[in-house]
Amino acid sequence: MFQLFYVSVSTLSDADAHSEIEKIVNGSIIYNAAQGITGALIFARGHFAQALEGDEGRVDTLMEAIVRDARHRRVTVVERSQIAQPRFAPWSMAYDGSASYIGGPIESLLKATGREKLENIRRIYSLMDELTAS
Ligand SMILES: Cc1cc2nc3c(=O)[nH]c(=O)nc-3n(C[C@H](O)[C@H](O)[C@H](O)COP(=O)(O)O)c2cc1C
């Protein structure tokens, strides 16, 4: 099982963000479930962080569409890894747009390296884990 994690910068206006993200999440739940992909999406202070897990080829095919999506830019893949167990199953796409404190760590992952990068990844995963724990 393969897992990919990226961060990006939203291009959505404040007026459009809510309805556009609702469309993204609703579409993702259907597509991801059909592909056996699970994951979590966070939107905070104009930034996205998303983890996707499943078959590597299927996740990469989805990523090609996501990278082309004009609703965000600077899509930066932060981590690609092989994992023993899916972390987010059964959530085909868990979503949280309320944790604005995580905006800082997401933004810094667009450029961070080394120790700081690992710490920020850990903080975002920990929020995603809380999201899918219940
Ligand atoms: C931040 C972000 C995350 C997205 N995540 C997913 C996802 O997990 N699954 C999905 O099917 N589409 C996701 N999308 C939407 C895709 O980019 C794309 O619109 C969708 O796959 C339909 O592609 P198509 O219009 O080329 O058919 C996401 C878009 C954005 C901006």
The ligand as a Gaussian input file, in Angstrom:
#p B3LYP/6-31G(d) Opt

LIG

0 1
 C       -7.146000      20.343000      -3.121000
 C       -7.860000      19.385000      -4.048000
 C       -7.997000      18.044000      -3.673000
 C       -8.672000      17.147000      -4.486000
 N       -8.784000      15.838000      -4.121000
 C       -9.445000      14.968000      -4.912000
 C       -9.587000      13.593000      -4.530000
 O       -9.114000      13.134000      -3.475000
 N      -10.311000      12.786000      -5.371000
 C      -10.880000      13.241000      -6.535000
 O      -11.496000      12.461000      -7.247000
 N      -10.736000      14.532000      -6.911000
 C      -10.036000      15.391000      -6.127000
 N       -9.925000      16.709000      -6.529000
 C      -10.564000      17.122000      -7.796000
 C       -9.685000      16.786000      -8.987000
 O       -8.654000      17.745000      -9.089000
 C      -10.517000      16.794000     -10.282000
 O      -11.330000      17.907000     -10.333000
 C      -11.395000      15.559000     -10.342000
 O      -10.573000      14.420000     -10.259000
 C      -12.202000      15.497000     -11.637000
 O      -11.294000      15.525000     -12.693000
 P      -11.782000      15.722000     -14.194000
 O      -12.555000      17.004000     -14.179000
 O      -10.483000      15.792000     -14.973000
 O      -12.601000      14.508000     -14.473000
 C       -9.226000      17.610000      -5.719000
 C       -9.065000      18.946000      -6.092000
 C       -8.403000      19.831000      -5.262000
 C       -8.239000      21.270000      -5.683000

